[in-house]
Structure formats: C-alpha cells, structure tokens
Amino acid sequence: MAQVLEFKLPDLGEGLTEAEVVRWLVEVGDVVAVDQPVVEVETAKAMVEVPCPYGGVVTARFGEEGTELPVGAPLLTVAVGSPEATESRGASGGPSGDGAGSEASGNVLVGYGTGAPAARRRRVRPAPVGQAPTTAAHPAPVTAARSAPVRASAPTSVPVLGAVDPQGPVAVISPLVRKLARQHGLDLRQVAGSGRDGLILRTDVESAIRAAEEDAAAVPSTPARPEPDTSGERIPLRGVRGAVAEKLSRSRREIPDATCWVDADATELMAARAAMNAAGPKVSVLALLARICTAALARFPELNSTVDAEAREIVRLTGVHLGFAAQTERGLVVPVVRDAHTRNAESIGAEIARLTEAARDGKLTPAQLTGGTFTLNNYGVFGVDGSTPIINHPEAAMLGVGRIVPKPWVHEGELAVRQVVQLSLTFDHRVCDGGTAGGFLRYVADCVEQPAVLLRTL
C-alpha cells in the first residue's frame, strides 16, 4: 500500500512568509518524479517554481490558483511507492536516466530538503513463467537487453484517503466542493470519491447530501409550533398607559432590584385604628402604613434616595415625598403626598383622600404625579396576598402591602386566629445591601404588630 506524504510550502528565503499560487504544473493523479516542479508561485520578490522532494502519485492539491498560502501550509500530498510511481520510474530509468531512482531529493530550497539521497535501487527483471522470482538478497544481473517492465492487467488505484487514514488529507481539489460540503455539514472523510484515484467530485457530494436529507426526512420530527395570532385588537401605548409602560420598562432596564418580604400580625394595628376612628375623624389603614413608612425612612435614609448614574453617585434626599399607587379608569397613577415626613397620620390620610378623588376625576396635575422619593403600593385592595413591586423610577424602593385576612398564628405561645398581612419591599441594590433593606422591613413589621412603637417618633 502506498504511503501518503504531505509536501508543505517551503521557506522561499529573504524573510518571506507567504506566496500566491499562480499556476499548478500537475494534476491530481499525475505521477511526479523527485525534484519535479509541481507549482509556480509568486512572492513579493519573484516568481518561483517549487519542486517536490517526493516521487509518487499526486493525491490532493491545496489552494486554487490565485490563493495566497503561508509558509508551512500544505501544498499537495503524494502517494509514495504506488504501482504507478514504480512503473514510471522503471520506464524512465529514474530522474538521473541511469536506471536508478531516489525516494527523496537531496536538493533543497531555503528551509526544506531531504539531505543525502537514498541508496540506489536496481530494477528486478521479471521471472519466466514457472520460475520463482529472484529475491532481493540476490538481484538478477542487469544486462544490456532490458526486459520491459511487467504491467498489471488492470491499473491499481491509490486507496481513497478518507477510508484509509481518518487523519490524512481528503482527495478534494475543488474549493466549491469543499464549500458545498461545509454548508451542509458533510464530513468529506465519509464520502467515497468516484473520480480518478478516489478524487471526490461535486456529484459525489451532492449524492451524499441527498442521502442525508432522505434519512432525515424518514425520522419523525417535532411539529412546528404555530405562529401566534396577531390579528386581535391593537391598543396604542400612549397617554397614561404609555407613560406607565415607559417608566416601568426603564425601571427594569436600569435598576438592579431585589425583593424581601415578611408576614406580620396586624391585629393590634387594626385595633388601634378602630380606637382612633371612634375618637375622631376616620383614618385609613393606608394612612397608618404611610406614617409607619415615614418613621422607617427616618431610621433608614438609604431607601429615600436616588442614583445619579452619570456622576456615579447616590443622592440621599432630605425630604420624603410619598407616592401611593391609585387605580383609576385611565390606568394606574401614582399621586405624591408632599413633605410626608412632616405630617401625622391624620394629615397624610386627608391628603391621600384628596389626591385619590382628583385622580378618579382625571384632574391631577403633572406636579402632583412627579417628584416622589418613595412609593407605597396597597395591592391588598385587589384581594391578593403578595407581589414583587417594580420600583417607580428614579426612586430607590417601594413597599407593597397585601390583604389583611384572618389566619392561624402563634400569639403569646398559643395558636390563635389573627389578622395577618404580607409586606414586601423591593429595593435598588445599588443604594444599600440586604441588611439595610431587611432592617427597614423588620421595623415596619414591628410597628404593624405593635403600634405603640410609633409613640417614640410622634
């Protein structure tokens, strides 16, 4: 079996690192002799004919005419010791013309060559019929009348490289064939070439592609997911709805938020509210929670701030302008109670009522809807227990309040039915860590469970 050797573009001297293939002097399947020029290349200095240091059959070429190759890149592969190469050397008498040939060249270009020539070999005369061939140890004498070399009844082809050596070169010379195979994810080493000496042709690749497609079609595939129906009613995102959408989207894009939550026993808070309402003007639960928030923000001012991203600064705000979520026919709005930190629960309650009525009538001014520093969201009015609020950009936090409902609760060591509420805090993780956020939420929960705690700040 022939040994396949790879010939690489040699160093052509003067510091040149690449050369352009101008013209190939051999084709795949040609028999080349040692030191026979196989390709003409052009460097930045001159045109050069590059001789091949091996004698044998060309099995593959690399690089079409006009392609630039770096020094050390494969030029071609040669099957050395093939019947065609042996026959050619026998007929020509070898490169020297004296009946002896060499397996590798002693000539060199800069940076490549094979050193001393190999030992000279004699051709073996064919043995007459019925006579055993002379062994290599006792070669037959060479006479003046030389016999013609023995030819096989049928030409012997060089083995297909992809089938013989998975790591060797592939018998493909056309870049279009390689591109076609690459586009279809086809491994050329698995394709049997129908061309001369196993050369892979375009028809071979196309046949392999068709076979692969037929195999794939035979395997049941997962049904394609139907496209969503977009023929329904379209509602423009404009006005209040558009403004809300933009603000919430911006919040999600810019603020790295986190949420923590806790269940609290609101039984004592509800009892305190009942007592307050019995003694004077009615105060809503939302007003009491708003007053608790202003007290908590005085203890944890990190949450009453905003982030100046361009200046890379946290701006700690001095006043608390408390926003609260209000659902109206026009959508969700967030009116702002100005200077909430200076108001008591009754004053905050009165302002919440006034702003809520203006929101329902659609009479809120832009000034009443902007400038908030912290938002309170009572989603419990919708009959839900918990949520993860989206921060009202550019604020740093929002407190969410679920519904207050009777639940089993351990009170003073005994299982009892108590009024329980879930509180959730979403905060901007840039302004504080979880310890600060947890401390704020825990203080709010303590005030809900023991309203007397607020007496210290009243």
Rosetta blueprint (number, residue, H / E / L):
1 M L
2 A L
3 Q E
4 V E
5 L E
6 E E
7 F E
8 K E
9 L L
10 P L
11 D L
12 L L
13 G L
14 E L
15 G L
16 L L
17 T L
18 E E
19 A E
20 E E
21 V E
22 V E
23 R E
24 W E
25 L L
26 V L
27 E L
28 V L
29 G L
30 D L
31 V E
32 V E
33 A L
34 V L
35 D L
36 Q E
37 P E
38 V E
39 V E
40 E E
41 V E
42 E E
43 T L
44 A L
45 K L
46 A L
47 M E
48 V E
49 E E
50 V E
51 P E
52 C E
53 P L
54 Y E
55 G L
56 G E
57 V E
58 V E
59 T E
60 A E
61 R E
62 F L
63 G L
64 E L
65 E L
66 G L
67 T L
68 E E
69 L E
70 P E
71 V L
72 G L
73 A L
74 P E
75 L E
76 L E
77 T E
78 V E
79 A E
80 V E
81 G L
82 S L
83 P H
84 E H
85 A H
86 T H
87 E H
88 S H
89 R H
90 G H
91 A H
92 S H
93 G L
94 G L
95 P L
96 S L
97 G L
98 D L
99 G L
100 A L
101 G L
102 S L
103 E L
104 A E
105 S L
106 G L
107 N L
108 V E
109 L E
110 V L
111 G L
112 Y E
113 G E
114 T L
115 G L
116 A L
117 P L
118 A L
119 A L
120 R L
121 R L
122 R L
123 R L
124 V L
125 R L
126 P L
127 A L
128 P L
129 V L
130 G L
131 Q L
132 A L
133 P L
134 T L
135 T L
136 A L
137 A L
138 H L
139 P L
140 A L
141 P L
142 V L
143 T L
144 A L
145 A L
146 R L
147 S L
148 A L
149 P L
150 V L
151 R L
152 A L
153 S L
154 A L
155 P L
156 T L
157 S L
158 V L
159 P L
160 V L
161 L H
162 G H
163 A H
164 V H
165 D L
166 P L
167 Q L
168 G L
169 P L
170 V L
171 A L
172 V L
173 I L
174 S L
175 P H
176 L H
177 V H
178 R H
179 K H
180 L H
181 A H
182 R H
183 Q H
184 H L
185 G L
186 L L
187 D L
188 L H
189 R H
190 Q H
191 V L
192 A L
193 G L
194 S L
195 G L
196 R H
197 D H
198 G H
199 L L
200 I L
201 L L
202 R H
203 T H
204 D H
205 V H
206 E H
207 S H
208 A H
209 I H
210 R H
211 A H
212 A H
213 E H
214 E H
215 D H
216 A H
217 A H
218 A H
219 V L
220 P L
221 S L
222 T L
223 P L
224 A L
225 R L
226 P L
227 E L
228 P L
229 D L
230 T L
231 S L
232 G L
233 E L
234 R L
235 I L
236 P L
237 L L
238 R L
239 G H
240 V H
241 R H
242 G H
243 A H
244 V H
245 A H
246 E H
247 K H
248 L H
249 S H
250 R H
251 S H
252 R H
253 R H
254 E H
255 I L
256 P L
257 D E
258 A E
259 T E
260 C E
261 W E
262 V E
263 D E
264 A E
265 D E
266 A L
267 T H
268 E H
269 L H
270 M H
271 A H
272 A H
273 R H
274 A H
275 A H
276 M H
277 N H
278 A H
279 A H
280 G L
281 P L
282 K L
283 V L
284 S L
285 V H
286 L H
287 A H
288 L H
289 L H
290 A H
291 R H
292 I H
293 C H
294 T H
295 A H
296 A H
297 L H
298 A H
299 R H
300 F L
301 P H
302 E H
303 L H
304 N L
305 S E
306 T E
307 V E
308 D E
309 A L
310 E L
311 A L
312 R L
313 E E
314 I E
315 V E
316 R E
317 L L
318 T L
319 G L
320 V L
321 H L
322 L E
323 G E
324 F E
325 A L
326 A E
327 Q E
328 T E
329 E L
330 R L
331 G E
332 L E
333 V E
334 V L
335 P L
336 V E
337 V E
338 R L
339 D L
340 A H
341 H H
342 T H
343 R L
344 N L
345 A H
346 E H
347 S H
348 I H
349 G H
350 A H
351 E H
352 I H
353 A H
354 R H
355 L H
356 T H
357 E H
358 A H
359 A H
360 R H
361 D L
362 G L
363 K L
364 L L
365 T L
366 P H
367 A H
368 Q H
369 L H
370 T L
371 G L
372 G L
373 T L
374 F E
375 T E
376 L E
377 N E
378 N E
379 Y H
380 G H
381 V H
382 F H
383 G L
384 V L
385 D L
386 G L
387 S L
388 T L
389 P L
390 I L
391 I L
392 N L
393 H L
394 P L
395 E L
396 A L
397 A E
398 M E
399 L E
400 G E
401 V E
402 G L
403 R L
404 I L
405 V E
406 P E
407 K E
408 P E
409 W E
410 V E
411 H E
412 E L
413 G L
414 E E
415 L E
416 A E
417 V E
418 R E
419 Q E
420 V E
421 V E
422 Q E
423 L E
424 S E
425 L E
426 T E
427 F E
428 D E
429 H L
430 R L
431 V L
432 C L
433 D L
434 G H
435 G H
436 T H
437 A H
438 G H
439 G H
440 F H
441 L H
442 R H
443 Y H
444 V H
445 A H
446 D H
447 C H
448 V H
449 E H
450 Q L
451 P H
452 A H
453 V H
454 L H
455 L H
456 R H
457 T L
458 L L
